[in-house]
Amino acid sequence: MDRRSFIRSAGALGAGAAATTLAAPAVAQGNITWRMVTTWPKNFPGLGVGAQRLADRITAASGGRLTVQVFSAGELVPPLQSLDAVIDGTAEMSHGAAYYWQNKSPALSFFTGVPYGMTTAELTAWVRYLGGQEIWDEVYDQFGVQGFLSGNTGTQTGGWFRDELNSLDDVKGVRFRTPGLGGRVWEKLGATVTNMAAGEIFQALQSGTLDAAEFVGPYNDLALGFHQVAKNYYMPSFVESGLATELVVDKKKYQELPADLQAIIRDISQAEYDQVSADFLANDPRALRTLVNDHGVIVRSFPDDIMEAGAKASVEVIEELRSSDDPLVKKATESFIEGLTLVRTRTENIDTPYVRARQQFLKYD
């Protein structure tokens, strides 16, 4: 992968893109063209590819009645303005991560990922069967949009650090790129936290603006080239245990679609959630092998005192949201806690012991 091409895609706002901004959605002979803006660089492993595939599948399944045209990060709007583009009508769809918009409502973070929170499968269960989608709909109704889960990275890696972390004291003052509620946890541990789009991180690391950064995991990080400026690669993340992406649509325009087109958008988003998850599960190990064997990356685990402090800080962050004056934030928090309390019993009583036994006893020659 060419890291520089990702950065150009993420930052480009050329005259062609500006001209596109003025173009209205095409409607001809009953066919509709919708614009999807994304937070991801073009052809970005897992995420950007997943957004394009989702758009292509909608177009194909509808027989071209609904054609989705994808604009990667920076091609139509800056990457972290993707949701606003749907709200203000610049685009009909956005593909990103709900926790990027926590400034609009902290409740949105629950639909991407929570520190020490749900795994990929657990989050799906909460959203699909335990009331999560209904609460998400309430939150997004405030902005005139509708959200659907559209992918999941699985448990992410903890990040790239210039210097080794030997204890919690080493976190103090570290300038760290990490978003969402996880960023608030790292702040409580003493780090100075910022968020930025994928294409901006490498330069910030290289220039020394950042001391550490995390994005997703080996599949993406290899493409972004972080190993060129930092060699200490910590895993797993304790703040991003199963990070979901979202497809957001203009709700009024969505509801005006025929029922079959609405179902195509909804069902293909659900299918892509599983497809993207499989993509990361297959390709993270391959990319990690390359990082270690070809680039001398050192894989490390966070010291226990950091993991323990992270858990305590995570509880503090969730309790702060639970005490929110915003009834929807409080409602989302309560539902998430109730859902996690239920689904973790299956994970911890069945899945975890199985994985532990497999690790201990299963050996192939």
N, C-alpha and C positions, 0 to 999 in steps of 0.2 A: 504494500500500500504506500502511496505517496503522501506523506504528511502535509507537504506544502500545498498540495491540491485541495486537501480538506480545509486548510486555513484560508485559501483563496475563496473557496465556496462559502465558508462561514462569514467572511468579511465583505464579500462583493456586494456593492449596491450601485451598479453601473446604470448608464442611461437606458439600456434595454429594460432593466428591471423597473426603473422609474416609469417608463412608458407603459409597462404592463399594468402598473397600479391603476391607470386610468381606464383600462379595458373592463367592460362589464361582462358578466358571465354570458356565455353564448347559449342561446336557446333557438333551435331551428328544427322544424318538423317534429316537434314534440321531444327532441333530445335536449339534454341539459349538460352544461359543462360547469363543474365546480372547481374552485381553486383551493388547494391544500397548501398551507404554509407550515414549515417544520422548524424545529429548533436544531436539527441535525445537519451536518455537512452532507453534501451530495455523495451517494454511494458509501456512506459511513457504515462499517460492519454492524450487522444486527439491527441497529436503530434506523439509520437513513435508508438502508436496503429494505427494512421492514415497512417503513412508511411508503416507499415506492411500490412495494409488492401489494400492500393493502389497497392502494389507489388502483393499481392494475387489475386486481381481482374484482373490485367493485365495477370497474368499467367493463370487464369481460362478462361478469355474471349478469349484468344488466343489458347485455347485448349492445352496449354503447348508448343506451337511453340516458344513463348518468355517467358521464366521462369525468374523471378526476385528474386534474392537472396539478403536478407537484412542483412547489417552489421550495428549494432547500434553503438552509440558513443563510440569510442575507440577500437572497435573490429578489424578494419582494418586500420583506420587512426584516429588521434585525431579529436574530433568533429569539431573544427573550421578550419580543413584542408579538409573538405568534398568537397568543390568546386574544390580545387587544385587537389584532387584525380581524378576528371573527366577530368580536363584540361591536367593532365600528363598521363592519361591512366590507372591509378591504378583501376579505376571503370568506369562504363558506365553511372551511374546515381548518383545523390546526392539529399537528401531531407533535406531542412533546411530553412533558411530565408535570403532573398537577402540582407538585410541590414547588415548582418554579413560580407559582402564582400565590404563594402563601401570604403575600402582602395584601391580596384581595380578601382572602379568608384563610385563617390558619387551619380551618377544617379540611382544606384541599390537600394538605400533606398526608392525610390518612389514606388517600387514594393513589399515592405513589409508594410511600414506605415510611415506617416509623422506627426509631431507634429501639433495638431489642424487640422488634415487632414481628409481624407475620412473614412467613416464608411465601414463596410463589403460590403454592397450592393452598395455603391457609388464606391468603388474601382473596383468591378466587372464590373460596367457599363463603367468606364474609360478604363479598360484594354480590355474588349471585344468589345466595340462599339465606343469608342472615341479616338482611336489611340494609346492607351497605349501599347498594345502588340507589335505593329510594332516598337515602340521606344525601348522597352525592347529587341527585336530581334537585333536591331542595336547595342545596348550596348554589348550584349553577343556574337555577331559575332566576336568581337575583341579577344575573348578567345576560339572560336571554340565550343561553347556550345549553347543550346537552353533551355529557361526557360518556365515553365507553372505554373500558379497558382494551388496550390494543397490543400489548406485549409485556414481557417481563424479563429482566436480565438475570434473575436468580440472585442468590447472595453475592454481593459485590466484594471486591478487595478493599482493604482499608486505606490504601494510598501510597504514594511515592514520597519519600522523605530524603532530603539531602543527608541528614545526620541520623545515626542510629538512635533509637529510643530505648533507654535502659530503665527508665522509671517514669512515673507521672510528672516528676519535676522537669523532665526534658520537654514536656509539652508546652510549658509556660512561654508565651510570647511567640510561638511558631506561627508564621503567616501561612494560612492553610485555605486552599480552595475546596469547599464542600458545602452543598446547599441543604435546604429543607430543615426539618427538625433536628437532623443529625448535626447540622451546623451549630444549632443552639446548644446541643450537648457538648460539642468540642469547645465552644466558648466557655461553658461552665468548667471545663477541664483546664482552661487557661490559654487556649489558642486564640489567635486573631483570625476571624473567619471572613471570607468573602465568597461570592458566587460569580462565575463568569461562564460564557458559552464554551463549548468544546474547542473551537478553533482559536481561542484566545489564551488557553492555559499554557501551552508550550512556551510561548514567548515570555509569559510572566515568570515561569520557572527559570528559563534561560537567563533572563535579565536580573534575577534575584528579587523581583517583586514578591514572589512566593518562595517560601521555604519547603512547602509540601503541597501536594494536590492529589485528589482522587477524582476519577470520573466514573468508570464502571468497573472494568476488569481487564484481563489480559487481551481479549479479543479486540476491544477498542483501544486500549492503552498502547499496544504495539503499533497500531496505525498512527496514533497521535505522537509517538516518538518520545514519550516521557523518559524512557530508559537512557536516552542520550544525555540527560542532565541530572538524573537521580538514580541511584542503584539500589537503595533500600526499599523493598516492596513488601508492605505489610498486608497480611491476610489472616482471617477474614475480617471484613468490616463488621462492627457491632452496631452500626447505626443504619445500615442499608441491607436488610436481610432478605429482601425479595422485591426489587424495585419495578413498579409497573409504569408503562407508558400509557398515554391516553390519546384517543381520537376525540376531538371536540368539534361539534357541528353547530351552526346557527339553528336554534331550536325551532323558530317559526318556519324557516325554509324546509327544515327536516320534516315537520309535521304537515307541510303542504305537499310533500312527495306522495305518490301512490303507495299503498301499503306494502307492495312487494319490494319497492326500492328502499323503503325504511327497513324492511327485514334484511335486505342484502347488506346494508351498511352495518346494522347491528350484528348480524351473524358472522360476517367476514371479520369484523373487529374481534369477536370472540375467538374465531379460528386463528387469527393472527397472534392473539395472546399466547396460544399454545405453540404456534410456529416459531415465534421469536424466542420463546423459552428454550425450545429444542435447539435452535441455532446457537445460542450462547452455551448451552450445556455441551454441545459437540465441539465448539471451536475455542472456548476458553482454555481447555487443557492443551490444545495444539499450540496456541499462541504463547502460553506460559512456558512450554518446552522450548520454544524459539527464544524467548526472552532470557531464559536461564542458560541454555546451551550455546547460543550464538552471541549473546550480548552481555553476559556476565552479571546478570541481575541476581541480587541476593534476596531470597524469600525469607521473611521473618514473621514472627508472631508478636502481637502486642504483649508487653509484660502484664502479668496478672493484675497489678495495681491499676493499670490503665483500664483494663477490661472491667474491673470491679467498680472503679469510679465512674466509668461510662454507664454502667447499669444504674447506679444511684442517680446520676444526672438525668438519665432517660426517664426515670420515675418522676423526678422533679418537673421536667418539661411537660409530661403528660398531665400531672396534677395541676399545673398552671393552666393548661387548656381546659381541664375539667372544671375549673373555677371561673371560667370566662363569663363575662356579662353577655356575650353573644349566645343566644339560645341554640343556634345551629352548631356552633363550635362545641358547646357543651354536649349537645345531642350526639354529634359525631364521635366525640371522645368516649362517651358512655357506651355507645354501640360498639366501638372498636374494642374497648376493654372487655365487654361482655363476649364479643365474638372470639377474641384471642383466648380468653379464659376457657372457652369451650373447645376450640379446635386444637389448642396446644396439647390437650389431654391425649388426642390420637397421635400427634407427632411424637410426643415425649414417651408415650407408653408402647408404641408400636414401631414407628419409623426409626427413632433414635436408637433403641436397643438393637434393632435389626442391623443398622449401619455399623454400630459398634461391634457386633458379632461378626459381621462380614469382614471388617477390618482386621479383627483378631485371628479368625480361623480360616478364611478362604485364601488359598495360595495356589496359583497356577505355575507350573514349571516353565 
